[in-house]
Amino acid sequence: MEYAQTICRLYYLMIHADGDVTESELRVGKQIMKLEGLAEAMLEAEFENCRLLSKPELTDLCISSLNRLTTKYQIRSLAWMYIVSEIDWAVDKTERLVIEQILANTVKVPHSEIALVESELSKNLVSFQELV
């Protein structure tokens, strides 16, 4: 359950980081839920919780959630975070700052491992062309 909440929180944080939630970001979220075997209702419930928090509070919650996961699920969560940030083909400056803050405050995992999992997860998504 902690993993599911963590990816929902990170997803919310990333799509709201630049202040512009796009259709492609919303579509990739639905695909993430499907690929992870999570109900969209869970995503909506977690979104309701996230809306009640300030951005610093949500960032802290994401960091503490990540730090409670096993390394495998930390890497997977961070890979999803990267995928969401890249879905519109340009990582915004504010998205980059969020990523840097998350990475600086979580258990250290090799970036190469995150990139490998990101690549594998991306293969399971409907093509990026269709999501954009």
C-alpha positions as CSV (number, residue, x, y, z in Angstrom):
1,M,0.0,0.0,0.0
2,E,2.8,2.4,0.8
3,Y,4.2,1.9,-2.7
4,A,0.9,2.7,-4.3
5,Q,0.4,5.8,-2.3
6,T,4.0,6.9,-3.0
7,I,3.6,6.7,-6.8
8,C,0.3,8.5,-6.6
9,R,1.8,11.2,-4.5
10,L,4.9,11.6,-6.8
11,Y,2.6,11.6,-9.8
12,Y,0.5,14.4,-8.3
13,L,3.6,16.4,-7.3
14,M,5.1,16.1,-10.8
15,I,2.0,17.0,-12.9
16,H,1.4,20.0,-10.7
17,A,5.1,21.1,-10.4
18,D,5.0,23.5,-13.4
19,G,1.4,24.7,-12.8
20,D,0.2,23.2,-16.1
21,V,-1.5,19.8,-16.0
22,T,-1.6,18.5,-19.6
23,E,-3.8,15.8,-21.2
24,S,-0.7,13.7,-21.9
25,E,0.2,13.8,-18.2
26,L,-3.3,12.7,-17.2
27,R,-3.2,9.9,-19.8
28,V,0.1,8.6,-18.6
29,G,-1.3,8.5,-15.0
30,K,-4.1,6.3,-16.1
31,Q,-1.6,4.0,-17.7
32,I,0.6,3.9,-14.6
33,M,-2.4,2.9,-12.5
34,K,-3.3,0.1,-15.0
35,L,0.3,-1.2,-15.3
36,E,0.7,-1.2,-11.5
37,G,-2.7,-2.9,-11.0
38,L,-4.1,0.0,-9.1
39,A,-7.7,1.3,-9.3
40,E,-8.2,4.8,-10.5
41,A,-10.3,5.4,-7.5
42,M,-7.2,5.0,-5.4
43,L,-5.5,7.7,-7.5
44,E,-8.4,10.0,-7.0
45,A,-8.5,9.4,-3.3
46,E,-4.8,10.1,-3.0
47,F,-5.2,13.3,-5.1
48,E,-7.8,14.5,-2.6
49,N,-5.3,14.0,0.2
50,C,-2.6,15.8,-1.8
51,R,-4.8,18.8,-2.6
52,L,-5.0,19.5,1.1
53,L,-1.2,19.9,1.4
54,S,1.1,22.7,0.5
55,K,3.8,21.9,-2.0
56,P,6.5,21.8,0.7
57,E,4.3,19.5,2.8
58,L,3.6,17.2,-0.2
59,T,7.3,17.1,-1.1
60,D,8.2,16.1,2.4
61,L,5.5,13.4,2.4
62,C,6.9,12.1,-0.9
63,I,10.4,12.0,0.5
64,S,9.3,10.2,3.7
65,S,7.2,7.8,1.7
66,L,10.1,6.9,-0.6
67,N,12.5,6.4,2.3
68,R,10.1,3.8,3.8
69,L,10.1,1.7,0.6
70,T,12.5,-1.1,-0.3
71,T,15.2,-0.2,-2.8
72,K,13.4,-2.0,-5.6
73,Y,10.3,0.1,-5.1
74,Q,12.2,3.3,-4.5
75,I,13.8,2.8,-7.9
76,R,10.5,2.0,-9.6
77,S,8.8,5.0,-8.0
78,L,11.6,7.3,-9.1
79,A,11.5,5.8,-12.6
80,W,7.8,6.7,-12.8
81,M,8.5,10.2,-11.6
82,Y,11.0,10.6,-14.5
83,I,8.6,9.3,-17.0
84,V,5.9,11.7,-15.9
85,S,8.3,14.6,-16.0
86,E,9.4,13.8,-19.5
87,I,6.0,13.0,-21.0
88,D,5.6,16.4,-22.6
89,W,9.1,16.1,-24.1
90,A,10.6,18.9,-22.0
91,V,11.4,18.8,-18.3
92,D,10.4,22.1,-17.0
93,K,12.7,24.0,-14.6
94,T,10.3,23.6,-11.7
95,E,10.0,19.8,-12.5
96,R,13.8,19.6,-12.5
97,L,13.9,21.3,-9.1
98,V,11.4,18.9,-7.6
99,I,13.3,16.0,-9.0
100,E,16.6,17.3,-7.5
101,Q,15.0,17.9,-4.1
102,I,13.5,14.4,-4.0
103,L,16.8,12.8,-5.0
104,A,18.8,14.9,-2.6
105,N,16.6,13.7,0.3
106,T,16.0,10.1,-0.4
107,V,18.0,7.0,0.1
108,K,20.7,7.1,-2.5
109,V,20.2,4.7,-5.4
110,P,22.4,4.7,-8.6
111,H,20.9,6.8,-11.3
112,S,21.9,4.1,-13.8
113,E,19.5,1.7,-12.1
114,I,16.6,4.3,-12.2
115,A,17.3,4.8,-15.9
116,L,17.2,1.1,-16.6
117,V,13.9,0.7,-14.9
118,E,12.6,3.8,-16.6
119,S,13.5,2.4,-19.9
120,E,11.7,-0.9,-19.1
121,L,8.6,0.8,-17.8
122,S,8.4,3.1,-20.9
123,K,8.3,0.1,-23.1
124,N,5.0,-1.0,-21.4
125,L,3.3,2.3,-22.0
126,V,1.3,3.1,-25.1
127,S,3.8,4.9,-27.2
128,F,4.9,8.3,-26.1
129,Q,3.7,9.6,-29.5
130,E,0.1,8.6,-28.5
131,L,0.3,10.1,-25.1
132,V,1.5,13.5,-26.2
